């Protein structure tokens, strides 16, 4: 008695767009921050995408990457990242609402939507101030911020010599 194995590969050449695998998810941002909304449709041929805000089309510009910081930058408020996601630069309260990604190819069209919630920026209650201390002397630096109760505020200290 023997056994035999065989393998095969199936390639789908035609498929209507679908967001079943990667639907858009709600996003939260703060005023002055940046936000990214995902648009990852599947389909063959690869679907073309367009964005809407509260049901109205929005125009996007291509993003550019700042090679010094490794971050994306926009010429305007909205730009498209290389992977098709929507980048919203310096979010304002007026950007809160429903964003939709429309995907279309020759076999159909589909839409996915998600809510962008914009919270007020943090405000400083106590900011650290420069202090001069003796070597090996303890020092306390006040630092306290206030923001939306839904935000978890984390403090990180950066030490620079000089």
N, C-alpha and C positions, 0 to 999 in steps of 0.2 A: 504494500500500500504506500502510495506516495501522496504528496500534496503539491498544489500549484497555487501561486499567488499572482495576481495581476493588479496593476493600478491604472487609474485613468484620471484625467483632468477635464473638468467641465468649465468652459468659459461662456459667460453670459454676454452676448454682444448687444442685446437690446433689453432695456429695462426702464420703465417709467421712474421718475424721481421718487425718492422716499426718504422720510426722516425717522422711520421706525427705529433705526439703530441709534441715531444721534439726534434726539429732539432738542430744541432750545430749552434752556433752564433759566429761571428767574435770576436776575443779577442785582446786587446792591452796590452803590457807590456813594461817595461823599462829594459835596460841592467842592470843586477845584481838583478832584481826583480824576483818574481815567477809568474807563469801563470797556470791557470786551464782551461782545455778544457772539455766540457761536452759530455758525451756519455750515453744517457738514452733511449735505445731502449725498445719498448714493444714487447711482443711475448710470446707464450706458446708452448713448454716449454721455460723458460727464455733463451734468446739468449746468446751465448758466444761472447765476443768482442775481437777485435785486433785493433792495431793502425798502421797508416802509416804516413810518413812525405814526402811530395812531391812525393807520389806514391810508396815509398819504405817502407817495413815493419820496424818497430822499436821495439826493445826489451825493456820491462819495468820490473822494480823490484817492489815488494810490498812496500808501504809506511809504515813508522812508525810514531807514534805520540809522540812528546816530552811532557811528562806529566807536566814538569815545565812551559812550555810556551803555551801548548795547540795547537801547530802548527805541521804540517806534515813535515817530513824530508825524503829525498831520499838518497839511497846509491850511485846513479848515477844521470844523468841528468833527466831521465824520470822514473816516477813511477806511479803506479795505486793506486788511492784512494779506500777506502773500497766500495764506491758507483759506482766504475767503471770509474770515470772521470780520465783524464790524468793530472798529476801534473808535471810541468817543473820547475826544481830547478835551481836557479841562471841563468836566461835566458841570452843568448848571442845573438849578432846580427845574427849569423849563424842559429839561431832557427827560424827566420822569414820564413814563407811559408805556404803551405796548409797542414793542418792536417786532416786526415780522420779516422773515426771510422767505422769498419766493424762489423756488427752483423749477427750472423748465428745460426739457429737452424735446426731441421729436416725438416722444411717446407719452408726454403728459406734463402736468404742472401740479405742484404741491406747495403748501405753505406751512410754516411752523412759527409760533409766536411766543413771546415771553415778556414779562413785566420787568422794567428797570425802575427800581426804587432809589431815589436820591435823598440822602440824609444831610442835614446841616454839617458844615465843617466843624472840626474841633476848635474850641476857644481855650486860650491859656488863662488859667486862674493864677498860677504862680510860675514864673519863668526863672530858670537858673541865671545867676548873675556872676560875673567874674569876681573872684576872691583871691586875696594874697594871704598865704598862711606860712607858718614856720615849717621847716622840714620835720617830718614825723608827727605833725600836729593833725588832729582830726578836723574835718570840716563837713558841714551839712549844706547841701545845695537844694533849695526848694524847687519842686517841679510838680505841677498839677494841671491837668487838662480836663475839660468838660465837653461832653458831646451827647449824641442821641443815646438813650438808655439801652438800645439794642446793640450798640457797638461795644466790643471788648477793647478797652484802651490798654495798650502795652507800652511800657517805657523802655527805651534802650539808650544807654549812655555811650558816648563816643569820646575817647581820650586821645588828645593830640599833644605831643611834646613840642614845646617851643613857645 
